[in-house]
């Protein structure tokens, strides 16, 4: 394991940063994972208008979730979400970022 991978694992394990969640692949068994949640606001330009919306994104460790797909579920603190759009991996291939929508 590289030093960078160990550092990423430590960040996810930190109780101030990472949170417990349940990842449920479509048609598969639930898996307990750690996530780093980001609930930032997004501003999107649409013609001359600017649209504000809340977003929910989480980071998942590739070591825990090898291949997240749209339609898979993530439960955080009893809130259920569906993965929407294609998950994106970081440059080091250690972390997935996924967009979620409430179910």
Secondary structure, 3 states (H helix, E strand, C coil): CCHHHHHHHHHHHCCCCCEEEEEECCCCCEEEEEEEEECCEEEEEECCEEEEEECEEEEEECCCCCCCCCCCEEEECCEEEEEEEEEEECCCCCEEEEEEEEC
